[in-house]
Amino acid sequence: MAISPSGVGYFETVPEDVVVMDLEGNVVEGDKKPSSEWGLHTVFYVNKPDAGAVVHTHSAYCTTFACLNMPIKALHYVIGGAGTAEVPCAPYCTFGTPELAEAAIKACGKGKAVLLANHGLLTCGPGIEKAFGLAVNMEFCAEMQYRAMSVGEPVVLSDEEMDVVMEKFKSYGQPKKDKEDQTSNCY
């Protein structure tokens, strides 16, 4: 897996700073120390075969709910992209520990997103675009939940409606091209 270096800001990171590791925690390429959360990323790659990318963020609204130890609920149908009607919050564990990784994967269950208590959000997807897009959508859902709670009692979509949404998401977007269509005739 490729992972960001520890303690280097995103805007200061250059491609050469990215660390490549195997799933046993060994650095394969790079001269920087990997993110302290490499174990958190690894547990998702190992336990979720469809995970081709993992995104971990401290985005404001998701982290707000993580600090409240509250899940993100189905106030907006886009939460269905996480493969669940509610994004759970894993119990607090110190950052960078195996305990955090285990708590996160357990709380995530069959979904693709989990809040980390008093910490942030983790999402996974088949590639970086989907994992990042899911993180953006979960931040949107968290913001909507925050705003709705500021005004009154949020209306949560039913489990039955969320089942319909998640089924519709399976065929949402453009159809996948055949492998034959994906090859180029250019030389």
C-alpha positions as a Markdown table, in Angstrom:
| # | Residue | x | y | z |
|---|---|---|---|---|
| 1 | Met | 0.0 | 0.0 | 0.0 |
| 2 | Ala | 1.0 | 3.6 | -0.6 |
| 3 | Ile | 0.6 | 5.8 | 2.5 |
| 4 | Ser | 1.4 | 9.4 | 3.5 |
| 5 | Pro | 4.5 | 10.1 | 5.5 |
| 6 | Ser | 4.2 | 10.8 | 9.3 |
| 7 | Gly | 4.1 | 14.4 | 10.3 |
| 8 | Val | 4.5 | 15.9 | 6.8 |
| 9 | Gly | 1.6 | 18.3 | 5.8 |
| 10 | Tyr | -0.4 | 17.4 | 2.7 |
| 11 | Phe | 0.6 | 20.6 | 0.9 |
| 12 | Glu | 4.3 | 20.0 | 1.7 |
| 13 | Thr | 4.2 | 16.3 | 0.6 |
| 14 | Val | 5.9 | 15.5 | -2.7 |
| 15 | Pro | 5.5 | 12.2 | -4.5 |
| 16 | Glu | 8.9 | 11.0 | -3.3 |
| 17 | Asp | 7.7 | 11.4 | 0.3 |
| 18 | Val | 5.0 | 8.7 | -0.1 |
| 19 | Val | 5.8 | 5.4 | 1.6 |
| 20 | Val | 5.1 | 2.0 | 0.1 |
| 21 | Met | 4.5 | -0.8 | 2.6 |
| 22 | Asp | 3.5 | -4.4 | 2.5 |
| 23 | Leu | 0.5 | -5.5 | 4.5 |
| 24 | Glu | 2.8 | -6.8 | 7.3 |
| 25 | Gly | 4.0 | -3.3 | 8.0 |
| 26 | Asn | 7.3 | -3.5 | 6.3 |
| 27 | Val | 8.5 | -0.4 | 4.3 |
| 28 | Val | 9.1 | -1.6 | 0.7 |
| 29 | Glu | 9.9 | 1.8 | -0.8 |
| 30 | Gly | 10.6 | 5.3 | 0.5 |
| 31 | Asp | 12.9 | 6.9 | 3.1 |
| 32 | Lys | 10.2 | 8.5 | 5.3 |
| 33 | Lys | 8.5 | 7.1 | 8.3 |
| 34 | Pro | 5.0 | 6.0 | 7.3 |
| 35 | Ser | 1.8 | 7.5 | 8.9 |
| 36 | Ser | 1.2 | 6.3 | 12.4 |
| 37 | Glu | -2.1 | 5.0 | 11.1 |
| 38 | Trp | -0.6 | 2.5 | 8.7 |
| 39 | Gly | -2.0 | -0.4 | 10.8 |
| 40 | Leu | -5.5 | 1.2 | 10.6 |
| 41 | His | -5.2 | 1.2 | 6.8 |
| 42 | Thr | -3.8 | -2.3 | 6.7 |
| 43 | Val | -6.6 | -3.9 | 8.7 |
| 44 | Phe | -9.1 | -2.6 | 6.1 |
| 45 | Tyr | -7.1 | -4.0 | 3.2 |
| 46 | Val | -6.8 | -7.3 | 4.8 |
| 47 | Asn | -10.4 | -7.7 | 6.0 |
| 48 | Lys | -12.2 | -6.0 | 3.1 |
| 49 | Pro | -11.2 | -7.7 | -0.2 |
| 50 | Asp | -13.0 | -5.0 | -2.2 |
| 51 | Ala | -11.0 | -2.2 | -0.6 |
| 52 | Gly | -8.5 | -0.9 | -3.1 |
| 53 | Ala | -8.0 | 2.4 | -1.2 |
| 54 | Val | -8.5 | 3.7 | 2.3 |
| 55 | Val | -9.0 | 7.3 | 3.2 |
| 56 | His | -8.6 | 8.6 | 6.7 |
| 57 | Thr | -9.6 | 12.2 | 7.5 |
| 58 | His | -10.3 | 14.6 | 10.4 |
| 59 | Ser | -12.9 | 16.5 | 8.4 |
| 60 | Ala | -14.8 | 19.0 | 10.7 |
| 61 | Tyr | -18.4 | 17.6 | 10.7 |
| 62 | Cys | -17.5 | 13.9 | 10.8 |
| 63 | Thr | -15.0 | 14.6 | 13.6 |
| 64 | Thr | -17.7 | 16.6 | 15.4 |
| 65 | Phe | -19.9 | 13.5 | 15.5 |
| 66 | Ala | -16.9 | 11.3 | 16.3 |
| 67 | Cys | -16.2 | 13.6 | 19.3 |
| 68 | Leu | -19.8 | 13.1 | 20.4 |
| 69 | Asn | -19.5 | 9.3 | 19.9 |
| 70 | Met | -22.6 | 9.6 | 17.7 |
| 71 | Pro | -23.2 | 7.8 | 14.4 |
| 72 | Ile | -24.1 | 9.5 | 11.2 |
| 73 | Lys | -27.7 | 8.6 | 10.4 |
| 74 | Ala | -29.7 | 8.4 | 7.2 |
| 75 | Leu | -31.0 | 11.9 | 7.1 |
| 76 | His | -30.0 | 12.0 | 3.4 |
| 77 | Tyr | -30.1 | 9.1 | 1.0 |
| 78 | Val | -26.4 | 9.6 | -0.1 |
| 79 | Ile | -25.3 | 7.8 | 3.1 |
| 80 | Gly | -26.3 | 4.6 | 1.2 |
| 81 | Gly | -23.0 | 4.9 | -0.7 |
| 82 | Ala | -21.4 | 3.7 | 2.6 |
| 83 | Gly | -23.3 | 0.4 | 2.1 |
| 84 | Thr | -25.2 | 1.0 | 5.3 |
| 85 | Ala | -28.1 | 3.2 | 6.6 |
| 86 | Glu | -25.9 | 4.4 | 9.5 |
| 87 | Val | -22.2 | 5.1 | 9.8 |
| 88 | Pro | -21.2 | 3.8 | 13.2 |
| 89 | Cys | -18.7 | 5.2 | 15.7 |
| 90 | Ala | -16.0 | 2.9 | 16.9 |
| 91 | Pro | -15.0 | 3.3 | 20.6 |
| 92 | Tyr | -12.1 | 5.5 | 21.4 |
| 93 | Cys | -8.6 | 4.0 | 21.2 |
| 94 | Thr | -5.3 | 5.8 | 21.1 |
| 95 | Phe | -4.2 | 6.8 | 17.6 |
| 96 | Gly | -1.7 | 4.6 | 15.8 |
| 97 | Thr | -2.5 | 1.5 | 17.9 |
| 98 | Pro | -3.6 | -2.0 | 17.0 |
| 99 | Glu | -6.5 | -1.5 | 19.3 |
| 100 | Leu | -7.8 | 1.4 | 17.2 |
| 101 | Ala | -7.4 | -0.7 | 14.0 |
| 102 | Glu | -9.4 | -3.6 | 15.5 |
| 103 | Ala | -12.1 | -1.4 | 17.0 |
| 104 | Ala | -12.5 | 0.4 | 13.6 |
| 105 | Ile | -12.9 | -2.8 | 11.5 |
| 106 | Lys | -15.2 | -4.3 | 14.0 |
| 107 | Ala | -17.5 | -1.3 | 14.2 |
| 108 | Cys | -17.4 | -0.8 | 10.4 |
| 109 | Gly | -19.0 | -4.2 | 9.9 |
| 110 | Lys | -20.0 | -4.7 | 6.3 |
| 111 | Gly | -20.1 | -1.0 | 5.6 |
| 112 | Lys | -17.4 | 1.2 | 3.9 |
| 113 | Ala | -17.3 | 4.0 | 6.4 |
| 114 | Val | -16.7 | 4.3 | 10.2 |
| 115 | Leu | -16.2 | 7.2 | 12.6 |
| 116 | Leu | -13.4 | 6.9 | 15.0 |
| 117 | Ala | -14.4 | 8.2 | 18.4 |
| 118 | Asn | -12.7 | 11.5 | 19.3 |
| 119 | His | -10.6 | 11.2 | 16.2 |
| 120 | Gly | -12.1 | 11.3 | 12.7 |
| 121 | Leu | -13.5 | 9.2 | 9.8 |
| 122 | Leu | -12.2 | 6.3 | 7.7 |
| 123 | Thr | -13.7 | 5.2 | 4.4 |
| 124 | Cys | -12.7 | 2.6 | 1.8 |
| 125 | Gly | -13.5 | 1.8 | -1.8 |
| 126 | Pro | -12.4 | 0.0 | -4.8 |
| 127 | Gly | -10.0 | 2.9 | -5.8 |
| 128 | Ile | -8.9 | 6.2 | -4.4 |
| 129 | Glu | -11.6 | 8.1 | -6.3 |
| 130 | Lys | -14.4 | 6.1 | -4.7 |
| 131 | Ala | -12.9 | 6.1 | -1.2 |
| 132 | Phe | -12.3 | 9.9 | -1.4 |
| 133 | Gly | -15.7 | 10.5 | -2.9 |
| 134 | Leu | -17.3 | 8.5 | -0.1 |
| 135 | Ala | -15.3 | 10.6 | 2.5 |
| 136 | Val | -16.6 | 13.8 | 0.9 |
| 137 | Asn | -20.2 | 12.4 | 0.9 |
| 138 | Met | -20.0 | 11.4 | 4.6 |
| 139 | Glu | -18.8 | 14.9 | 5.5 |
| 140 | Phe | -21.9 | 16.2 | 3.6 |
| 141 | Cys | -24.1 | 13.8 | 5.5 |
| 142 | Ala | -22.5 | 14.8 | 8.8 |
| 143 | Glu | -22.9 | 18.5 | 8.0 |
| 144 | Met | -26.6 | 18.0 | 7.1 |
| 145 | Gln | -27.2 | 16.0 | 10.4 |
| 146 | Tyr | -25.5 | 18.8 | 12.4 |
| 147 | Arg | -27.5 | 21.5 | 10.7 |
| 148 | Ala | -30.8 | 19.6 | 11.1 |
| 149 | Met | -30.1 | 19.0 | 14.8 |
| 150 | Ser | -29.4 | 22.7 | 15.2 |
| 151 | Val | -32.9 | 23.5 | 14.0 |
| 152 | Gly | -35.0 | 20.6 | 15.4 |
| 153 | Glu | -35.4 | 16.9 | 15.4 |
| 154 | Pro | -34.0 | 15.3 | 12.2 |
| 155 | Val | -36.1 | 13.0 | 10.2 |
| 156 | Val | -34.3 | 9.7 | 9.6 |
| 157 | Leu | -35.1 | 7.7 | 6.5 |
| 158 | Ser | -36.5 | 4.2 | 7.2 |
| 159 | Asp | -34.4 | 1.1 | 6.9 |
| 160 | Glu | -36.8 | 0.0 | 4.1 |
| 161 | Glu | -36.2 | 3.2 | 2.1 |
| 162 | Met | -32.4 | 2.8 | 2.6 |
| 163 | Asp | -32.6 | -0.8 | 1.3 |
| 164 | Val | -34.3 | 0.6 | -1.8 |
| 165 | Val | -31.6 | 3.3 | -2.1 |
| 166 | Met | -28.7 | 0.9 | -1.7 |
| 167 | Glu | -30.2 | -1.4 | -4.3 |
| 168 | Lys | -30.5 | 1.5 | -6.7 |
| 169 | Phe | -26.9 | 2.5 | -6.0 |
| 170 | Lys | -25.8 | -0.8 | -7.4 |
| 171 | Ser | -26.7 | 0.3 | -10.9 |
| 172 | Tyr | -26.2 | 4.0 | -10.5 |
| 173 | Gly | -24.0 | 5.9 | -12.9 |
| 174 | Gln | -22.6 | 4.8 | -16.3 |
| 175 | Pro | -22.4 | 1.1 | -17.2 |
| 176 | Lys | -19.0 | -0.5 | -17.0 |
| 177 | Lys | -17.3 | -1.0 | -20.3 |
| 178 | Asp | -16.3 | -4.5 | -21.5 |
| 179 | Lys | -12.7 | -5.3 | -21.2 |
| 180 | Glu | -12.5 | -5.2 | -24.9 |
| 181 | Asp | -13.8 | -1.6 | -24.9 |
| 182 | Gln | -11.1 | -0.6 | -22.4 |
| 183 | Thr | -8.1 | -1.5 | -24.6 |
| 184 | Ser | -6.7 | 1.2 | -26.9 |
| 185 | Asn | -6.0 | 0.8 | -30.6 |
| 186 | Cys | -3.4 | 3.5 | -30.3 |
| 187 | Tyr | 0.3 | 2.6 | -30.5 |
